[in-house]
Amino acid sequence: MAISEKLCWEVLRCCKGQKVSAKWLKGEHCNDPSLENALPLFVLERDLVLRHAKQQIEDSLYFLEKRGYLH
């Protein structure tokens, strides 16, 4: 695995203070509150691909997910 601690911290910083609408995730019928400190995965990957290798991104996101930092 090509986990990068720097990349992991970058991902967490990107999410901090952001919101994702529950309606965007679950559909228009959902009345759940927005998710705090969250970003859609495609947004994270879109920005990271400019500065990091694909395998490093995938491995770091996998690590953060398995450790409970990403859902």
HTML snippet that shows the backbone in 3Dmol.js (N, CA, C, O; Angstrom):
<script src="https://3Dmol.org/build/3Dmol-min.js"></script>
<div id="view" style="width:600px;height:400px;position:relative"></div>
<script>
const pdb = `
ATOM      1  N   MET A   1       0.836  -1.196   0.000  1.00  0.00           N
ATOM      2  CA  MET A   1       0.000   0.000   0.000  1.00  0.00           C
ATOM      3  C   MET A   1       0.872   1.249   0.000  1.00  0.00           C
ATOM      4  O   MET A   1       1.922   1.294   0.642  1.00  0.00           O
ATOM      5  N   ALA A   2       0.422   2.248  -0.725  1.00  0.00           N
ATOM      6  CA  ALA A   2       1.167   3.500  -0.836  1.00  0.00           C
ATOM      7  C   ALA A   2       0.453   4.607  -0.060  1.00  0.00           C
ATOM      8  O   ALA A   2       0.109   5.649  -0.618  1.00  0.00           O
ATOM      9  N   ILE A   3       0.239   4.368   1.228  1.00  0.00           N
ATOM     10  CA  ILE A   3      -0.448   5.352   2.058  1.00  0.00           C
ATOM     11  C   ILE A   3       0.478   6.531   2.308  1.00  0.00           C
ATOM     12  O   ILE A   3       1.659   6.360   2.609  1.00  0.00           O
ATOM     13  N   SER A   4      -0.074   7.725   2.177  1.00  0.00           N
ATOM     14  CA  SER A   4       0.688   8.942   2.432  1.00  0.00           C
ATOM     15  C   SER A   4       0.034   9.686   3.592  1.00  0.00           C
ATOM     16  O   SER A   4      -1.123  10.097   3.506  1.00  0.00           O
ATOM     17  N   GLU A   5       0.788   9.855   4.675  1.00  0.00           N
ATOM     18  CA  GLU A   5       0.243  10.590   5.822  1.00  0.00           C
ATOM     19  C   GLU A   5      -0.112  12.022   5.418  1.00  0.00           C
ATOM     20  O   GLU A   5      -1.131  12.564   5.849  1.00  0.00           O
ATOM     21  N   LYS A   6       0.736  12.624   4.590  1.00  0.00           N
ATOM     22  CA  LYS A   6       0.478  13.987   4.115  1.00  0.00           C
ATOM     23  C   LYS A   6      -0.851  14.047   3.357  1.00  0.00           C
ATOM     24  O   LYS A   6      -1.642  14.971   3.547  1.00  0.00           O
ATOM     25  N   LEU A   7      -1.085  13.068   2.508  1.00  0.00           N
ATOM     26  CA  LEU A   7      -2.322  13.010   1.733  1.00  0.00           C
ATOM     27  C   LEU A   7      -3.524  12.797   2.647  1.00  0.00           C
ATOM     28  O   LEU A   7      -4.570  13.416   2.446  1.00  0.00           O
ATOM     29  N   CYS A   8      -3.389  11.935   3.643  1.00  0.00           N
ATOM     30  CA  CYS A   8      -4.484  11.694   4.586  1.00  0.00           C
ATOM     31  C   CYS A   8      -4.892  12.982   5.298  1.00  0.00           C
ATOM     32  O   CYS A   8      -6.079  13.282   5.423  1.00  0.00           O
ATOM     33  N   TRP A   9      -3.900  13.737   5.762  1.00  0.00           N
ATOM     34  CA  TRP A   9      -4.199  15.006   6.432  1.00  0.00           C
ATOM     35  C   TRP A   9      -4.831  16.001   5.455  1.00  0.00           C
ATOM     36  O   TRP A   9      -5.727  16.759   5.828  1.00  0.00           O
ATOM     37  N   GLU A  10      -4.372  15.995   4.228  1.00  0.00           N
ATOM     38  CA  GLU A  10      -4.936  16.886   3.203  1.00  0.00           C
ATOM     39  C   GLU A  10      -6.416  16.584   2.981  1.00  0.00           C
ATOM     40  O   GLU A  10      -7.230  17.503   2.880  1.00  0.00           O
ATOM     41  N   VAL A  11      -6.762  15.313   2.906  1.00  0.00           N
ATOM     42  CA  VAL A  11      -8.164  14.908   2.722  1.00  0.00           C
ATOM     43  C   VAL A  11      -9.008  15.391   3.894  1.00  0.00           C
ATOM     44  O   VAL A  11     -10.080  15.963   3.694  1.00  0.00           O
ATOM     45  N   LEU A  12      -8.534  15.166   5.106  1.00  0.00           N
ATOM     46  CA  LEU A  12      -9.300  15.574   6.287  1.00  0.00           C
ATOM     47  C   LEU A  12      -9.453  17.092   6.359  1.00  0.00           C
ATOM     48  O   LEU A  12     -10.508  17.586   6.758  1.00  0.00           O
ATOM     49  N   ARG A  13      -8.410  17.839   5.976  1.00  0.00           N
ATOM     50  CA  ARG A  13      -8.505  19.303   5.951  1.00  0.00           C
ATOM     51  C   ARG A  13      -9.520  19.767   4.906  1.00  0.00           C
ATOM     52  O   ARG A  13     -10.263  20.719   5.146  1.00  0.00           O
ATOM     53  N   CYS A  14      -9.556  19.108   3.760  1.00  0.00           N
ATOM     54  CA  CYS A  14     -10.498  19.478   2.700  1.00  0.00           C
ATOM     55  C   CYS A  14     -11.945  19.322   3.162  1.00  0.00           C
ATOM     56  O   CYS A  14     -12.810  20.118   2.798  1.00  0.00           O
ATOM     57  N   CYS A  15     -12.200  18.299   3.960  1.00  0.00           N
ATOM     58  CA  CYS A  15     -13.561  18.010   4.416  1.00  0.00           C
ATOM     59  C   CYS A  15     -14.010  18.924   5.550  1.00  0.00           C
ATOM     60  O   CYS A  15     -15.201  19.195   5.704  1.00  0.00           O
ATOM     61  N   LYS A  16     -13.059  19.394   6.334  1.00  0.00           N
ATOM     62  CA  LYS A  16     -13.386  20.195   7.508  1.00  0.00           C
ATOM     63  C   LYS A  16     -14.154  21.456   7.121  1.00  0.00           C
ATOM     64  O   LYS A  16     -13.717  22.235   6.275  1.00  0.00           O
ATOM     65  N   GLY A  17     -15.305  21.636   7.759  1.00  0.00           N
ATOM     66  CA  GLY A  17     -16.115  22.823   7.536  1.00  0.00           C
ATOM     67  C   GLY A  17     -17.037  22.746   6.328  1.00  0.00           C
ATOM     68  O   GLY A  17     -17.805  23.678   6.088  1.00  0.00           O
ATOM     69  N   GLN A  18     -16.981  21.660   5.561  1.00  0.00           N
ATOM     70  CA  GLN A  18     -17.839  21.496   4.383  1.00  0.00           C
ATOM     71  C   GLN A  18     -19.113  20.747   4.759  1.00  0.00           C
ATOM     72  O   GLN A  18     -19.156  20.068   5.785  1.00  0.00           O
ATOM     73  N   LYS A  19     -20.137  20.865   3.944  1.00  0.00           N
ATOM     74  CA  LYS A  19     -21.405  20.167   4.167  1.00  0.00           C
ATOM     75  C   LYS A  19     -21.838  19.465   2.890  1.00  0.00           C
ATOM     76  O   LYS A  19     -21.582  19.937   1.782  1.00  0.00           O
ATOM     77  N   VAL A  20     -22.502  18.324   3.071  1.00  0.00           N
ATOM     78  CA  VAL A  20     -23.111  17.622   1.955  1.00  0.00           C
ATOM     79  C   VAL A  20     -24.582  17.421   2.295  1.00  0.00           C
ATOM     80  O   VAL A  20     -24.912  16.901   3.361  1.00  0.00           O
ATOM     81  N   SER A  21     -25.447  17.825   1.406  1.00  0.00           N
ATOM     82  CA  SER A  21     -26.881  17.695   1.622  1.00  0.00           C
ATOM     83  C   SER A  21     -27.294  16.227   1.654  1.00  0.00           C
ATOM     84  O   SER A  21     -26.893  15.445   0.792  1.00  0.00           O
ATOM     85  N   ALA A  22     -28.087  15.861   2.637  1.00  0.00           N
ATOM     86  CA  ALA A  22     -28.594  14.491   2.723  1.00  0.00           C
ATOM     87  C   ALA A  22     -29.488  14.192   1.517  1.00  0.00           C
ATOM     88  O   ALA A  22     -29.566  13.046   1.074  1.00  0.00           O
ATOM     89  N   LYS A  23     -30.152  15.201   0.992  1.00  0.00           N
ATOM     90  CA  LYS A  23     -30.998  15.009  -0.192  1.00  0.00           C
ATOM     91  C   LYS A  23     -30.142  14.625  -1.395  1.00  0.00           C
ATOM     92  O   LYS A  23     -30.567  13.824  -2.227  1.00  0.00           O
ATOM     93  N   TRP A  24     -28.950  15.185  -1.491  1.00  0.00           N
ATOM     94  CA  TRP A  24     -28.045  14.845  -2.593  1.00  0.00           C
ATOM     95  C   TRP A  24     -27.641  13.380  -2.500  1.00  0.00           C
ATOM     96  O   TRP A  24     -27.530  12.697  -3.518  1.00  0.00           O
ATOM     97  N   LEU A  25     -27.419  12.897  -1.277  1.00  0.00           N
ATOM     98  CA  LEU A  25     -26.989  11.516  -1.078  1.00  0.00           C
ATOM     99  C   LEU A  25     -28.120  10.509  -1.174  1.00  0.00           C
ATOM    100  O   LEU A  25     -27.969   9.450  -1.784  1.00  0.00           O
ATOM    101  N   LYS A  26     -29.270  10.844  -0.561  1.00  0.00           N
ATOM    102  CA  LYS A  26     -30.350   9.868  -0.403  1.00  0.00           C
ATOM    103  C   LYS A  26     -31.570  10.130  -1.269  1.00  0.00           C
ATOM    104  O   LYS A  26     -32.467   9.290  -1.336  1.00  0.00           O
ATOM    105  N   GLY A  27     -31.621  11.266  -1.926  1.00  0.00           N
ATOM    106  CA  GLY A  27     -32.762  11.576  -2.786  1.00  0.00           C
ATOM    107  C   GLY A  27     -33.662  12.645  -2.187  1.00  0.00           C
ATOM    108  O   GLY A  27     -33.533  13.007  -1.017  1.00  0.00           O
ATOM    109  N   GLU A  28     -34.566  13.137  -3.005  1.00  0.00           N
ATOM    110  CA  GLU A  28     -35.435  14.259  -2.632  1.00  0.00           C
ATOM    111  C   GLU A  28     -36.369  13.948  -1.468  1.00  0.00           C
ATOM    112  O   GLU A  28     -36.800  14.862  -0.765  1.00  0.00           O
ATOM    113  N   HIS A  29     -36.685  12.694  -1.257  1.00  0.00           N
ATOM    114  CA  HIS A  29     -37.611  12.323  -0.176  1.00  0.00           C
ATOM    115  C   HIS A  29     -36.982  12.416   1.209  1.00  0.00           C
ATOM    116  O   HIS A  29     -37.693  12.342   2.212  1.00  0.00           O
ATOM    117  N   CYS A  30     -35.700  12.571   1.281  1.00  0.00           N
ATOM    118  CA  CYS A  30     -34.958  12.556   2.553  1.00  0.00           C
ATOM    119  C   CYS A  30     -35.031  13.921   3.237  1.00  0.00           C
ATOM    120  O   CYS A  30     -34.819  14.955   2.604  1.00  0.00           O
ATOM    121  N   ASN A  31     -35.331  13.911   4.527  1.00  0.00           N
ATOM    122  CA  ASN A  31     -35.366  15.136   5.316  1.00  0.00           C
ATOM    123  C   ASN A  31     -34.282  15.154   6.386  1.00  0.00           C
ATOM    124  O   ASN A  31     -34.344  15.961   7.314  1.00  0.00           O
ATOM    125  N   ASP A  32     -33.292  14.277   6.270  1.00  0.00           N
ATOM    126  CA  ASP A  32     -32.187  14.238   7.223  1.00  0.00           C
ATOM    127  C   ASP A  32     -31.374  15.525   7.118  1.00  0.00           C
ATOM    128  O   ASP A  32     -31.341  16.151   6.059  1.00  0.00           O
ATOM    129  N   PRO A  33     -30.723  15.922   8.200  1.00  0.00           N
ATOM    130  CA  PRO A  33     -29.872  17.121   8.132  1.00  0.00           C
ATOM    131  C   PRO A  33     -28.642  16.874   7.257  1.00  0.00           C
ATOM    132  O   PRO A  33     -28.275  15.731   6.982  1.00  0.00           O
ATOM    133  N   SER A  34     -28.028  17.951   6.836  1.00  0.00           N
ATOM    134  CA  SER A  34     -26.803  17.850   6.036  1.00  0.00           C
ATOM    135  C   SER A  34     -25.702  17.183   6.847  1.00  0.00           C
ATOM    136  O   SER A  34     -25.674  17.274   8.074  1.00  0.00           O
ATOM    137  N   LEU A  35     -24.799  16.514   6.145  1.00  0.00           N
ATOM    138  CA  LEU A  35     -23.639  15.909   6.803  1.00  0.00           C
ATOM    139  C   LEU A  35     -22.571  16.974   6.958  1.00  0.00           C
ATOM    140  O   LEU A  35     -22.196  17.629   5.985  1.00  0.00           O
ATOM    141  N   GLU A  36     -22.084  17.147   8.160  1.00  0.00           N
ATOM    142  CA  GLU A  36     -21.050  18.135   8.464  1.00  0.00           C
ATOM    143  C   GLU A  36     -19.668  17.546   8.183  1.00  0.00           C
ATOM    144  O   GLU A  36     -19.478  16.333   8.260  1.00  0.00           O
ATOM    145  N   ASN A  37     -18.719  18.398   7.863  1.00  0.00           N
ATOM    146  CA  ASN A  37     -17.331  17.987   7.601  1.00  0.00           C
ATOM    147  C   ASN A  37     -17.282  16.875   6.568  1.00  0.00           C
ATOM    148  O   ASN A  37     -16.676  15.828   6.794  1.00  0.00           O
ATOM    149  N   ALA A  38     -17.922  17.113   5.439  1.00  0.00           N
ATOM    150  CA  ALA A  38     -18.039  16.078   4.413  1.00  0.00           C
ATOM    151  C   ALA A  38     -17.886  16.683   3.021  1.00  0.00           C
ATOM    152  O   ALA A  38     -18.173  17.858   2.792  1.00  0.00           O
ATOM    153  N   LEU A  39     -17.430  15.846   2.111  1.00  0.00           N
ATOM    154  CA  LEU A  39     -17.351  16.178   0.686  1.00  0.00           C
ATOM    155  C   LEU A  39     -17.658  14.912  -0.103  1.00  0.00           C
ATOM    156  O   LEU A  39     -17.316  13.816   0.342  1.00  0.00           O
ATOM    157  N   PRO A  40     -18.290  15.037  -1.253  1.00  0.00           N
ATOM    158  CA  PRO A  40     -18.461  13.861  -2.103  1.00  0.00           C
ATOM    159  C   PRO A  40     -17.096  13.329  -2.544  1.00  0.00           C
ATOM    160  O   PRO A  40     -16.163  14.100  -2.769  1.00  0.00           O
ATOM    161  N   LEU A  41     -16.990  12.028  -2.663  1.00  0.00           N
ATOM    162  CA  LEU A  41     -15.729  11.388  -3.018  1.00  0.00           C
ATOM    163  C   LEU A  41     -15.182  11.905  -4.345  1.00  0.00           C
ATOM    164  O   LEU A  41     -13.974  12.103  -4.479  1.00  0.00           O
ATOM    165  N   PHE A  42     -16.055  12.124  -5.325  1.00  0.00           N
ATOM    166  CA  PHE A  42     -15.566  12.589  -6.632  1.00  0.00           C
ATOM    167  C   PHE A  42     -14.931  13.970  -6.537  1.00  0.00           C
ATOM    168  O   PHE A  42     -14.028  14.284  -7.313  1.00  0.00           O
ATOM    169  N   VAL A  43     -15.380  14.796  -5.609  1.00  0.00           N
ATOM    170  CA  VAL A  43     -14.791  16.126  -5.428  1.00  0.00           C
ATOM    171  C   VAL A  43     -13.383  15.992  -4.850  1.00  0.00           C
ATOM    172  O   VAL A  43     -12.451  16.659  -5.301  1.00  0.00           O
ATOM    173  N   LEU A  44     -13.239  15.126  -3.852  1.00  0.00           N
ATOM    174  CA  LEU A  44     -11.911  14.884  -3.283  1.00  0.00           C
ATOM    175  C   LEU A  44     -10.950  14.366  -4.335  1.00  0.00           C
ATOM    176  O   LEU A  44      -9.843  14.882  -4.485  1.00  0.00           O
ATOM    177  N   GLU A  45     -11.373  13.354  -5.056  1.00  0.00           N
ATOM    178  CA  GLU A  45     -10.502  12.735  -6.063  1.00  0.00           C
ATOM    179  C   GLU A  45     -10.156  13.709  -7.179  1.00  0.00           C
ATOM    180  O   GLU A  45      -9.025  13.723  -7.666  1.00  0.00           O
ATOM    181  N   ARG A  46     -11.118  14.519  -7.583  1.00  0.00           N
ATOM    182  CA  ARG A  46     -10.889  15.490  -8.661  1.00  0.00           C
ATOM    183  C   ARG A  46      -9.756  16.450  -8.309  1.00  0.00           C
ATOM    184  O   ARG A  46      -8.932  16.778  -9.163  1.00  0.00           O
ATOM    185  N   ASP A  47      -9.713  16.898  -7.060  1.00  0.00           N
ATOM    186  CA  ASP A  47      -8.677  17.833  -6.638  1.00  0.00           C
ATOM    187  C   ASP A  47      -7.343  17.133  -6.355  1.00  0.00           C
ATOM    188  O   ASP A  47      -6.280  17.683  -6.643  1.00  0.00           O
ATOM    189  N   LEU A  48      -7.399  15.936  -5.800  1.00  0.00           N
ATOM    190  CA  LEU A  48      -6.174  15.224  -5.435  1.00  0.00           C
ATOM    191  C   LEU A  48      -5.403  14.705  -6.644  1.00  0.00           C
ATOM    192  O   LEU A  48      -4.177  14.605  -6.603  1.00  0.00           O
ATOM    193  N   VAL A  49      -6.111  14.378  -7.714  1.00  0.00           N
ATOM    194  CA  VAL A  49      -5.457  13.782  -8.886  1.00  0.00           C
ATOM    195  C   VAL A  49      -4.458  14.738  -9.539  1.00  0.00           C
ATOM    196  O   VAL A  49      -3.587  14.309 -10.295  1.00  0.00           O
ATOM    197  N   LEU A  50      -4.583  16.007  -9.251  1.00  0.00           N
ATOM    198  CA  LEU A  50      -3.648  16.992  -9.810  1.00  0.00           C
ATOM    199  C   LEU A  50      -2.288  16.968  -9.112  1.00  0.00           C
ATOM    200  O   LEU A  50      -1.288  17.424  -9.668  1.00  0.00           O
ATOM    201  N   ARG A  51      -2.260  16.430  -7.883  1.00  0.00           N
ATOM    202  CA  ARG A  51      -1.030  16.497  -7.092  1.00  0.00           C
ATOM    203  C   ARG A  51      -0.494  15.155  -6.625  1.00  0.00           C
ATOM    204  O   ARG A  51       0.626  15.086  -6.119  1.00  0.00           O
ATOM    205  N   HIS A  52      -1.268  14.086  -6.785  1.00  0.00           N
ATOM    206  CA  HIS A  52      -0.855  12.791  -6.240  1.00  0.00           C
ATOM    207  C   HIS A  52      -1.096  11.675  -7.261  1.00  0.00           C
ATOM    208  O   HIS A  52      -1.937  11.799  -8.151  1.00  0.00           O
ATOM    209  N   ALA A  53      -0.349  10.599  -7.112  1.00  0.00           N
ATOM    210  CA  ALA A  53      -0.511   9.433  -7.985  1.00  0.00           C
ATOM    211  C   ALA A  53      -1.810   8.688  -7.641  1.00  0.00           C
ATOM    212  O   ALA A  53      -2.251   8.670  -6.491  1.00  0.00           O
ATOM    213  N   LYS A  54      -2.401   8.078  -8.665  1.00  0.00           N
ATOM    214  CA  LYS A  54      -3.670   7.377  -8.506  1.00  0.00           C
ATOM    215  C   LYS A  54      -3.621   6.332  -7.389  1.00  0.00           C
ATOM    216  O   LYS A  54      -4.516   6.277  -6.546  1.00  0.00           O
ATOM    217  N   GLN A  55      -2.592   5.519  -7.387  1.00  0.00           N
ATOM    218  CA  GLN A  55      -2.506   4.451  -6.383  1.00  0.00           C
ATOM    219  C   GLN A  55      -2.385   5.023  -4.975  1.00  0.00           C
ATOM    220  O   GLN A  55      -2.950   4.475  -4.029  1.00  0.00           O
ATOM    221  N   GLN A  56      -1.657   6.112  -4.838  1.00  0.00           N
ATOM    222  CA  GLN A  56      -1.499   6.750  -3.536  1.00  0.00           C
ATOM    223  C   GLN A  56      -2.837   7.307  -3.045  1.00  0.00           C
ATOM    224  O   GLN A  56      -3.153   7.204  -1.860  1.00  0.00           O
ATOM    225  N   ILE A  57      -3.615   7.891  -3.944  1.00  0.00           N
ATOM    226  CA  ILE A  57      -4.944   8.412  -3.595  1.00  0.00           C
ATOM    227  C   ILE A  57      -5.847   7.268  -3.150  1.00  0.00           C
ATOM    228  O   ILE A  57      -6.469   7.331  -2.090  1.00  0.00           O
ATOM    229  N   GLU A  58      -5.914   6.221  -3.972  1.00  0.00           N
ATOM    230  CA  GLU A  58      -6.784   5.086  -3.657  1.00  0.00           C
ATOM    231  C   GLU A  58      -6.403   4.438  -2.335  1.00  0.00           C
ATOM    232  O   GLU A  58      -7.273   4.136  -1.517  1.00  0.00           O
ATOM    233  N   ASP A  59      -5.114   4.222  -2.119  1.00  0.00           N
ATOM    234  CA  ASP A  59      -4.661   3.575  -0.884  1.00  0.00           C
ATOM    235  C   ASP A  59      -4.933   4.442   0.344  1.00  0.00           C
ATOM    236  O   ASP A  59      -5.338   3.934   1.390  1.00  0.00           O
ATOM    237  N   SER A  60      -4.713   5.738   0.217  1.00  0.00           N
ATOM    238  CA  SER A  60      -4.925   6.631   1.357  1.00  0.00           C
ATOM    239  C   SER A  60      -6.409   6.751   1.689  1.00  0.00           C
ATOM    240  O   SER A  60      -6.781   6.745   2.862  1.00  0.00           O
ATOM    241  N   LEU A  61      -7.263   6.861   0.668  1.00  0.00           N
ATOM    242  CA  LEU A  61      -8.704   6.922   0.921  1.00  0.00           C
ATOM    243  C   LEU A  61      -9.213   5.611   1.516  1.00  0.00           C
ATOM    244  O   LEU A  61     -10.070   5.622   2.399  1.00  0.00           O
ATOM    245  N   TYR A  62      -8.695   4.496   1.042  1.00  0.00           N
ATOM    246  CA  TYR A  62      -9.058   3.184   1.592  1.00  0.00           C
ATOM    247  C   TYR A  62      -8.667   3.110   3.071  1.00  0.00           C
ATOM    248  O   TYR A  62      -9.450   2.643   3.898  1.00  0.00           O
ATOM    249  N   PHE A  63      -7.466   3.568   3.399  1.00  0.00           N
ATOM    250  CA  PHE A  63      -6.997   3.569   4.775  1.00  0.00           C
ATOM    251  C   PHE A  63      -7.913   4.422   5.658  1.00  0.00           C
ATOM    252  O   PHE A  63      -8.325   3.983   6.731  1.00  0.00           O
ATOM    253  N   LEU A  64      -8.231   5.636   5.208  1.00  0.00           N
ATOM    254  CA  LEU A  64      -9.090   6.526   5.993  1.00  0.00           C
ATOM    255  C   LEU A  64     -10.479   5.928   6.175  1.00  0.00           C
ATOM    256  O   LEU A  64     -11.074   6.058   7.245  1.00  0.00           O
ATOM    257  N   GLU A  65     -10.998   5.277   5.146  1.00  0.00           N
ATOM    258  CA  GLU A  65     -12.317   4.643   5.244  1.00  0.00           C
ATOM    259  C   GLU A  65     -12.300   3.504   6.265  1.00  0.00           C
ATOM    260  O   GLU A  65     -13.183   3.425   7.120  1.00  0.00           O
ATOM    261  N   LYS A  66     -11.312   2.632   6.180  1.00  0.00           N
ATOM    262  CA  LYS A  66     -11.239   1.479   7.073  1.00  0.00           C
ATOM    263  C   LYS A  66     -10.969   1.882   8.516  1.00  0.00           C
ATOM    264  O   LYS A  66     -11.351   1.161   9.438  1.00  0.00           O
ATOM    265  N   ARG A  67     -10.317   3.019   8.727  1.00  0.00           N
ATOM    266  CA  ARG A  67     -10.056   3.508  10.082  1.00  0.00           C
ATOM    267  C   ARG A  67     -11.214   4.328  10.635  1.00  0.00           C
ATOM    268  O   ARG A  67     -11.167   4.777  11.780  1.00  0.00           O
ATOM    269  N   GLY A  68     -12.276   4.530   9.811  1.00  0.00           N
ATOM    270  CA  GLY A  68     -13.480   5.202  10.282  1.00  0.00           C
ATOM    271  C   GLY A  68     -13.511   6.707  10.103  1.00  0.00           C
ATOM    272  O   GLY A  68     -14.391   7.373  10.649  1.00  0.00           O
ATOM    273  N   TYR A  69     -12.569   7.257   9.350  1.00  0.00           N
ATOM    274  CA  TYR A  69     -12.547   8.707   9.113  1.00  0.00           C
ATOM    275  C   TYR A  69     -13.439   9.108   7.942  1.00  0.00           C
ATOM    276  O   TYR A  69     -13.921  10.240   7.891  1.00  0.00           O
ATOM    277  N   LEU A  70     -13.657   8.205   7.015  1.00  0.00           N
ATOM    278  CA  LEU A  70     -14.513   8.462   5.848  1.00  0.00           C
ATOM    279  C   LEU A  70     -15.643   7.436   5.819  1.00  0.00           C
ATOM    280  O   LEU A  70     -15.478   6.294   6.248  1.00  0.00           O
ATOM    281  N   HIS A  71     -16.782   7.865   5.309  1.00  0.00           N
ATOM    282  CA  HIS A  71     -17.927   6.959   5.174  1.00  0.00           C
ATOM    283  C   HIS A  71     -18.455   7.019   3.765  1.00  0.00           C
ATOM    284  O   HIS A  71     -19.421   6.330   3.438  1.00  0.00           O
TER     285      HIS A  71
END
`;
const viewer = $3Dmol.createViewer("view");
viewer.addModel(pdb, "pdb");
viewer.setStyle({}, {cartoon: {color: "spectrum"}});
viewer.zoomTo();
viewer.render();
</script>
